[in-house]
Amino acid sequence: MGQLTWRGLRWVGSHSDVLVALLALLMFIIGWATMPETHDVQVSLMPVLALAQAVPLLLLRRAPVVGWAIALGVSVLWWAAVPALPDSPMPWPVVQFLVLLATLIAVGLWGRWVEMPLVIAVTGLILYLLLPGDLEAWAIGQALLIAVAVLVRWLVLSRRQLAVQQEEVENERARRAVVEERSRIARELHDVVAHHMSMIVVQAQSAPVRHGLDDPDVTAEFAAIEGSARQALTEVRSVLGVLRDENGPVETAPQPDLAQLPALVKSSKAAGMPLTSRVRLSPSKVPPGTALVLYRVAQESLANAARHAPGAAVELTLEEEAGWARLMVRNSAAPAGAHPATGHDNGGNGIRGMSERVAAVGGTFEASPVGEGFVVVATVPLAGRPQVAGLG
């Protein structure tokens, strides 16, 4: 029952027209019930006058100036046609005065700017002329009330504009994060793949001379290897041109995210890695830039484990901890007889690159030996967007 009531209240609060209608109904009931306390009114006229008091509330949001005009006209009608009791503090019921103030607030919140000076002037004159001496201060108080409403209006508009600007900034940060990732990939392709392909071309060209091979078949075979390497090098350079074009659409850039993490785990297992994984974080909870960082860290950590500890058991864990994503990749020692890869320069990719990526999204990074194995732990916030400083 309590949950149903709470849902009903939330629904009413989200529908302003329903809320205004309920307020008008409440004022109608209170005005009808309290009218005899301040004015000498015939019983048959009570519902009519109570309705006249409540009608302006129905126009608060749709036509605030029209609602104010009706409320002010009804106030003058009370003063002119309905006699007040001797102990009544003002020439109209308190409910009528509250409705008039509510319409003034509505004008300040939703009315047009050119209408506000007229509303303030006319209302101030009427209140000054009709209210008793001890309440004449309301002639100035109503202007202050509208001023407060205008201030609230400005604050709301400022917050909305700030929210729009913040969203634009966050989108630009996410876009820049992708552009910086493209630049990083381009640098790594240039430093690693393109360099090695160039070396293959040079070795294929010089091999027959260096080894004194005059066999035409052998020479043709090396020429074919050289041709394939040149073609691959050309393709790599074309990809580098696309990645380095910062003005190009980011949709063409490689943008892996956590949704592709299962495929990465599957391909690692297919390559013979004894990998166990435990993923307890939905990709939908991770901002795009942060997801890209986590994927890259997982990808590099698995590659390092395969390169430096081939055949070692590897464990990958991704879970959420109090609004943070925690990625851990741990490998044991390589089995006896395994031969770790050595002598390969990865062009800046590795622990330092992972640390820079994680720091760029406001996270923390740890990489250290554990026993005879190695562990990498990246902890990043799930709220907010990545900062681009340090990604390039």
N, C-alpha and C positions, 0 to 999 in steps of 0.2 A: 504493500500500500504506500509506504513512504517513497519507494523508488518510482512508483507511478506518479505520485504527486510531484516529485522533483522533475520528472520528464515533462509533466504538464506545465510547470512553471518555466522551464527552459524553453519550451515551445512558444509560450506566450511572450517571453522576453525577446525571442528572435523575430516576432511578428509585431512590428510597431503599430500597425493599424488596430490589431486586436487589443493591444495594451492601451491605446488611446480610447478605444470604445469602452473598455472596462473602467477607465478613469472617468469618462463622461457619465457612465451609468452610476458610479459611486457618488459623483457630485450631484447628480439628479436626485438620488435618494436622500443624501444629507441635506441638500437645499430644500426639498419638500418637507422634510421632518423638522428642520430648524426655523423655517420661515415664520411661524407664528410667534417665535420668541423675540423677534426684533421688529416686526411690521404687522399692521392691522390689515390682513388680507382675507378676502372671502375664500371659503373652502373650495369653491368651484374653480377659482383662478389659481390655486396653488400648483397643480400639475403643469399648467400652462407656463407660469412664471419659472418654475423649476426647470422645465424643458428649455426655456429661453436662456437660462443661466448655463445649461450644460452644452448647448449646441456649439458654441465657439470652440470647445475642446476638440470636437470632431475635425476641425479645420486646422489644428496646430501645425501639422506636418505638410498638408497639401496646399493650404492657402493661409499662412499665418496673418497676413495683413487684413484679409477679409474677416478672419476670426476675431482679430483685435477690434475692427470696426463694429462688429456685431456686439461684442462684449461692452464696448464703450457706449453704444447706443442703448443697450439694455440698462446700463448704469444710470444714464440720464433719464430713462423712462422710470426707473425706480424713484429717482429723486423728484421727478415732476408729478407722478400719478399715484404713487403708493405711499401713504403716510407712514412714517416710522414711529415706533413707540418712544415715549420720553426718555427711557434709559438706553436707547440704541446708540452705540458709539459713532455710527456713520449713517448716511442716508440710504444705504443699500445693505443687504445681508452680507455677512462675512464671506459666504460661499461665492457671491458675485464678485467681491473684491479679489478673492484668491484666483478666480477664473480670469479676471482682467490682468492680474500679475502674470499668470501662466501664458496668456497671449503675448504679453510684452516680451517675456523670455523667448517665446517661439519666434517673434520678429527678429530678435537679436541673433538667434541661432540660424534661422533659415530664410529670413526676409532679404529683400534686395537692399543694397547699400543706400540707394537714392531715396528709399522710403523711410529709412530710420529717422532722419531729422524731423520729418513731418509727424511721425508717430510720437516722438519725444515731446515735440512742441505742443501738439494737441492734447496729449494725455496730461502733461504738466499743467496746462491751462485749466482743463476740466477739474483735475484734482484740487488745484488751488482755489477754484471758485466754489466747489461743492462740498469739500471736506471741512469739518470744524477746525478751529484754530489750532488745537493741539495735534491735529493730524495733517496740517498743511505741508509738513516736511516731506510727505510722500510725493509732492510735486517735483522735488529734487531726487528723492529716493528712487523713483521709477526710472529716471535717467541713469542712475548708478546701476540699477538692476539690468538694464539693457546693455550698459557698458560691460558688465561682468559676463553677460551672455555672449557678447561680441568677442571678448577675450577668450572665452572657452572655444568659440568657433574658430578663431585664429590658431589656437593651440592644436585643435583637431586637424585643421587643414595642414598645419606645419608638420604634424606627426605623419600624416598621410604622404605628404611630399617627401619627407625624410625616408619613409618606408620604401617609396618608389625608387628614390635615389640609391638607397642601400641595396635594393634588389638589383639595380643596374650595376652597381659596383661589384656585387657578389658574382653576377653573371660574367662581368668582364674579368674578374679574378679567375673564375673557372676556365674561361676561354684562354687567358694568358697561361694558365697552368698547362693546358693542352699544347699551346704553342711552344712553351719551354720544354715540354716533354718531347715534342717533335725535334727541337734543336738538339736535345741530349741524344736522342736515337740517331740523328744524323751524324753527330760527332763520333758516337760509338761505331757506327757503320764505317765511317771514314777511317777511324783509327785502327779498327780490327779487320773488317771484311775487305775493304778496298786495299788496305796495305798488304794483306796476305795474297789477294788475287794478283796484285801487281808483282809480288815476288814469284808467284807461279808462272806468270808470263815471262819474267826475266830468266828464271831457271829453265823453262821450256826452250827459250831461244838459245841459251848458252850451253845446254847439256850436250848436244852432239859435238860441239867444239871442245868443251872441257874434257870430254871422255874419248875424243878421237873416233867417233862413230861415223863411218862412211856409208853404212847400209842405207839405201834409199827408203826401205820400209820403216826402219827406225826413225829416220829423219821425218818421214811423213807422219808417223805417229806423234812425234813431239810437236810437229806443226799443227796437228789436229788439237792436241792438248792446249797449245798456245791460242788457237782460234777460239776454243770454248771458253778459256779463261778471259780472253779479251771481251767476248760477248757478255759473260757474266759481269765483268768489270763495268761495261757500258750500262748494263741494267742497274747495277748498284748506284752508279753515278746519276742515272735518271731519277732513281728513288730519292737520292740525296737532294736533288734539285726541288722535288716536291716538298720534302720535309723542311727544307730551309726557307721556303716561301712563306713568310709570316703573314702575308696578305691573302694567302689562299684560304679557302673555307676550311674550318676546323673539322668539318664532317669527313674530309678526306684523310685526316690524320689517324694513325693507329690509336685507338682509345679503349684498351682492354679495361674491364672492371671486374668486380668480384663475381659477377654472373658467369665469367669464364674460368673461375678458379677450379671448378670440378673438371673441366676439360684439361687444365694444366696438370692436375693430379693424375688424371687418367693417362695422359701422354707420358708422364714421368714413370708410372708403373709399367706402361707398355715398353718403355726403354730399358726395363730391367731393374729399376730402383725399388728396393724393398720399403715402400712408403706407406705409412698409415696416416689418415687424416681425420680430423674431427672439426667440423665447421658448425658453429652454433650462433651465427650472426646472419640475419637476412640482408642481402645486397641492397634492398630498398631503404634500409636505415642509414646507409653510408653515402655522404655527398660524393658527387662524381670525381672531383679532384682527389679526395681522400681515398676513394676506392681504387683509383689509378695508382696511387702511391703504394697501397697495401698489395696490389697485384704485382707491381714491380719488385717489391721487397721479397714476396714469396717466390717469384720467378728467379730472381738472382740468388736467393738462399738455396733453392733446390739445385740450381746450376753449380753453385760453389760446392755443395755437398757431393754432387756427382763427379765433379772435377778433382776435388782434393781428397775425398774419401769414397772412392768407387766401391760399391758393394756394401757400404755401411747401411744399417737400419736408420731410416729417417722418419721423424714424427712431425706433422704439421697440425697446429691448433689455431683456430680463429674463433674468438668468443667476445661477448660484450661484458664489460665490467663497469657499472655505474656511469653510463654515458660515454665510455671509452671503448674503442676496439683494440683488442690485444692479439697480435699475431706472433706465434712462436714457431720456429723451425729448428729442430734439434736433431743432430746426427751422432751416431756412436762412432767408435773407431773403425777404420777400414779393416776388413778381415786380412789375415795373413796371406801374403802372396799378391795382394792388390798393388797396382802401380799408379799412384796419384799423378795427375798431369802436372808437369812443371815446365817452366820456361815460356809461359804464355802471358803476354801482357794484355790485359783486358781493356786498355785505353781509358782508364779512370773509372771504369765500372767496378763495383765491388762494395766493400764495407763503407768506404767514404761516400760513394754515391748513394747508397741506401740511407746513410745517416743524414745526408743533405736533403734527400726527399722527405724523410720523416720530419725533420726540423722545419721544413717549409710549410707543413700543415699543422704546426704547433704541437707535435708529438715528441716522444722520447725514444731513443734507440740504444740498444745494448747488443754487443757481439763479443763473446768471450769463450775460451775453452771451458769445457765441463768434463772433468775426468780426462779420458782419452778422446773425447768427442768435441763437438762445438755446438753452440746455441746462439741463435739470433732472435731477439725479442723487440718488436716494434709496437708501441702503444700510442694511438692517435685519438683525438677527440672526434665524436660523431656529430657534434653541433658545430655550425658555422661552415665557412668555405675556406679552401686552402689559400694561404698567403704565398705569393709568387716569389718572394725574396729567397734566393738560394737555390731555385730550381734549375737555373741556367748554368 
